[in-house]
């Protein structure tokens, strides 16, 4: 979710701030229907608002959690490449890790722990947990799982998929330079 340029309002930061202040996790933006990309990382600290699923269910008991799945190792590879490595560097700094091998192992542990925790917490709420495997399921499957939202499978397309895109060496260097030098706003 973004406010006016140049300062984005990071949902994860809002969730963290609200919980630290004893407020409901989504307070100040409860009128939205869908929340995603809840992670915020400033290079010193990482907070993933997706870890607040317990508090979200507690305060908003009718919430449906959409658990996106994919091959774990492909997810890790994608994260390592995100922002031409900038995201991985910020994650290593925030976690006090010195190499990608340690980071990938931490991400594997995080992945397994989150899946287990979400599934265990939602075990008695099966209608409120929708698991969607982006590698195997179709947009029509997602639409069928969420009928009350009136979604159209034709509105879903892959954004940000760079798995098959090939850039020239110059374009790769330019994109990497932009990724590493662009201003980042980490305000609460």
C-alpha positions in Angstrom: 0.0 0.0 0.0 1.4 3.4 -0.9 0.6 6.9 0.1 1.8 9.8 -2.0 5.3 9.8 -3.3 8.0 10.0 -2.0 7.1 8.2 1.3 5.5 4.8 0.9 3.5 3.5 3.8 4.6 -0.1 4.4 1.8 -2.3 5.7 4.4 -4.4 7.7 5.7 -1.3 9.4 2.2 -0.2 10.3 1.3 -3.7 11.7 4.5 -3.7 13.8 3.9 -0.2 15.1 0.3 -0.9 16.0 1.2 -4.1 17.9 4.0 -2.4 19.7 1.5 0.3 20.8 -1.1 -2.3 21.9 -3.5 -1.5 19.0 -5.2 -3.8 16.5 -2.7 -4.9 13.8 -4.5 -3.3 10.9 -5.7 -0.2 12.7 -5.6 2.9 10.4 -6.1 0.8 7.3 -8.8 -1.7 8.2 -11.0 -0.7 5.3 -8.9 -2.7 2.8 -9.9 -6.1 1.7 -6.5 -7.6 0.8 -3.1 -7.2 2.3 0.2 -8.6 0.9 3.9 -7.9 0.9 4.0 -7.3 4.6 7.7 -7.4 5.1 9.8 -4.4 5.9 13.6 -4.4 6.1 15.7 -1.3 6.6 19.1 -3.1 6.5 19.2 -3.1 10.3 15.9 -4.9 11.2 13.5 -7.1 9.5 9.8 -7.4 10.4 7.4 -9.6 8.5 3.8 -8.7 9.2 2.8 -12.1 7.9 4.1 -13.4 11.3 1.2 -11.4 12.9 -1.3 -13.9 11.6 -2.3 -14.9 15.1 -3.1 -11.4 16.1 -4.9 -10.7 12.9 -7.1 -13.7 13.4 -7.7 -12.7 17.0 -8.8 -9.1 16.1 -10.4 -9.9 12.8 -11.9 -13.4 13.4 -13.5 -13.6 9.9 -10.2 -13.1 8.1 -9.3 -15.5 5.4 -5.5 -16.2 5.2 -4.2 -16.8 1.7 -1.1 -18.9 2.0 0.9 -18.6 -1.2 3.1 -21.6 -1.8 5.8 -22.5 -4.3 8.9 -24.6 -4.4 10.9 -23.5 -1.4 14.3 -23.6 -3.2 12.9 -21.6 -6.1 11.5 -19.1 -3.6 15.0 -18.7 -2.0 16.6 -18.3 -5.4 14.1 -15.6 -6.3 14.8 -13.8 -3.0 18.5 -13.9 -3.5 18.1 -12.3 -6.9 15.5 -9.7 -5.8 16.7 -6.2 -6.4 19.9 -7.7 -8.0 21.0 -9.0 -4.6 20.1 -5.8 -2.6 17.3 -7.5 -0.7 19.7 -10.4 0.3 22.4 -7.9 1.4 19.9 -6.1 3.6 18.6 -9.4 5.1 22.2 -10.5 5.9 22.9 -7.2 7.6 19.7 -7.2 9.6 20.3 -10.8 10.7 24.0 -10.4 11.3 24.9 -13.0 8.8 28.1 -12.9 6.7 27.3 -15.1 3.7 24.4 -16.3 1.5 24.7 -19.9 2.7 23.8 -18.9 6.2 21.0 -16.7 4.9 19.5 -19.4 2.7 19.5 -21.8 5.7 17.8 -19.1 7.8 15.2 -18.7 5.1 14.6 -22.5 4.9 14.1 -22.5 8.6 11.7 -19.5 8.5 9.7 -21.1 5.6 9.3 -24.4 7.4 8.4 -22.8 10.7 5.9 -20.4 9.2 4.1 -23.1 7.2 3.9 -25.3 10.3 2.7 -22.5 12.6 0.0 -21.2 10.1 -1.3 -24.7 9.4 -1.4 -25.6 13.2 -3.1 -22.3 14.1 -5.7 -22.5 11.4 -6.4 -26.3 11.8 -9.7 -25.6 13.5 -10.6 -22.9 10.9 -10.3 -24.8 7.6 -12.6 -22.5 5.7 -10.4 -19.5 6.6 -7.1 -20.9 5.2 -6.7 -21.0 1.5 -3.5 -22.5 0.2 -2.5 -21.5 -3.3 0.5 -23.0 -5.0 1.6 -20.5 -7.6 3.5 -23.2 -9.5 0.6 -25.7 -9.7 -2.7 -23.9 -9.1 -4.4 -21.6 -11.7 -6.1 -18.3 -11.2 -9.4 -20.1 -11.7 -8.5 -22.3 -8.6 -8.0 -19.1 -6.5 -11.3 -17.6 -7.8 -13.1 -20.8 -6.9 -11.6 -20.8 -3.4 -12.7 -17.2 -2.8 -16.2 -17.0 -4.3 -17.6 -14.2 -2.2 -15.1 -11.7 -3.6 -16.4 -11.8 -7.2 -12.9 -12.3 -8.7 -12.3 -12.8 -12.4 -9.5 -15.2 -13.3 -8.7 -13.2 -16.4 -7.6 -10.3 -14.1 -4.7 -12.3 -12.8 -1.4 -12.3 -14.7 2.2 -12.8 -13.7 3.8 -9.5 -12.7 7.5 -9.3 -11.9 8.2 -12.8 -13.4 11.8 -12.6 -14.7 12.4 -16.3 -14.9 12.3 -16.3 -18.7 13.3 -12.8 -19.5 16.8 -12.2 -20.9 18.3 -8.7 -20.7 21.4 -7.4 -22.5 24.5 -7.0 -20.4 24.1 -3.2 -20.4 20.4 -3.4 -19.2 21.4 -5.9 -16.5 24.1 -3.5 -15.2 21.7 -0.5 -15.4 18.9 -2.4 -13.5 21.4 -3.5 -10.9 22.8 0.0 -10.5 19.3 1.4 -10.0 18.4 -1.4 -7.6 21.4 -0.6 -5.4 21.2 3.2 -5.5 17.5 4.0 -5.5 16.3 5.7 -2.3 14.5 3.6 0.2 12.0 4.9 2.6 11.7 3.1 5.9 9.6 5.4 8.0 6.9 4.0 10.2 
